[in-house]
Amino acid sequence: MVNLRVNGQARSFDGDPSMPLMWYLRDELGLTGTKFGCGVAICGACTVHLDGVAVRACGVAMSDVGGKAVVTIEGLDPKGEHPVQVAWRNLGVPQCGYCQTGQIMQAAALLSKTPAPSDREITDAMAGNLCRCGCYQRIHAAVRAAARGA
């Protein structure tokens, strides 16, 4: 039995301990904001926070989340008003939007640890999240705007 917290709620899982966290979130809890992208933890579409750290949910086994807190895009801010989400909307970041929940979760994790990141820190932190539409300049600008509180 794996006990964890997801978006502030106590949860338990009594299935295959090798099941990826992503499938638990999507299939068991219906939290479909966590997207399946590559399945090998390199694209970032499935990024969630695990005890405050951005991780790729497709690469984390359920056996590794016992006693930990998971936050998905649905739990980042119940009303969608996290500064990163606001900046994303204000700057019209997404094109297709598929990768954006992972991008937002990665940016939120960066800003929680580094509230005023340099351009280099933003670039480095966001480098592992792929955007097939090439929205990188708008993503970078939104992270800067969220850091400024704009």
N, C-alpha and C positions, 0 to 999 in steps of 0.2 A: 504494500500500500504506500503510495506516494502522497504526502500531504503538502500542499503549497497554497499560496495566496495568488489569485489572479484578479487584477484590478480592484484590490482591496477586499475581495471575498475569499473566505476559506473554501478550498476545494480539495477533493481527494481523487486519486486515480488508482484503479486496481487492475490495470491491464498489462500489456507487454511493456516491460521497462525499457526496451530499446526503441519504442515508438518515439518519433521526433515530436518535440514540443509543438511544432507548427500544426501537426495533424490533430493533436489533442485540442489546441485552441480552436481550430477551424471546424473539425468534425464533431468533437464531443461538446464543446461550449458554444459553437455557432458564432465565434468571433472571427468573421471573415475579412476583417481589415488587414490581417496578417496574410500577405500574399505568397503564393508558391511561385517562385521564379526559376531557379536553377536546380534546387534540391541538393546542392553540394556546398552551401554556405559561402558562395563567392559573389552573388549579385546584390544582396542586401534587401531584396523585396520583402523578406520575412522578418526584418529587424524588429525586435521587442527589447524591453528592458528587463534584465534579470538582476535583482538586487541593485538596481540603478545603473547597470552597465549595459550598453547596447550589445546584443548578441544576435546571431542568426538562428532563428527558431528551428529551421530545418536541420541544423547541425547539432542541436542539443537534445539528448535523450531524456525521456521522462525520469529515468533513474538519477539524473544529475540535477533535478530541480526540487528535490525533497527539502522542505523547510524554507524554501526561498519565495521571494515575491516577484511575480511577473506583471509587467504593465504592457498592455497592447495599445494600439492607437485609440481603441474605444475607451480605454481608461486614462489616457493622457490628460484629458480634460472632458468631463461629461458633456459639456456644452460646446466643445470644439473651440474654446477660447484660450488655449495655451498660446503664449506669444509666438511660437513657431507656426502654429496653425493660422493665427491671424495674419502673420507676415506672408505666409503662402497664399492666402486668399487675396490680400491687398495687392500683392505683386503679380497675381495671376500665373503662378509658377507652373502648374501642370499643363502638359499638352495632352497625352493620352491618359495620364494619371496613374497608371498601373504601379509604378515604383514609388509613388509619392508617400505612401504610409511608412515605408521603410526609410525613405529620405527624412521624413519628419521625425521619426523616432531616433534616428542617428543624430540629427541636429539638436534635438531636445537633450539627448544624453551629453553631447558636447557642451551645450550651454549650462547644463547643471553643474558640470565640473569646471568649466572655463567660461564665466559669464561675459567676458569681453575678449573673445579670441581675435588673434591677428588674422589677416587674410591667409597666411601660410597655415595656421592652425586649422582654419576652416577647410582649406583645400585638403590637408592631410587627413582630417577626421572624416570628410565626406568621400574620400577617394575610393573606398571600398563599396560604395553604393552606385550601381550602374543605372543609367537612364538611357533607354534605347532611343528616346526622342531627342536627346542632346540638350536638355534644359539646364545644363550645368551653370551657366551665367546667372539665370534667374534663381536657381537654388542657392548659389553663393550669395547673391544679393539679399535673398530672404533671410538667410542665417545672419547676415550682417544687420539687417533691419530688426530682427528679433532680439539680437544682442543689444541694440540701441534702445529697444523698447518702442520702436516706431511701428 
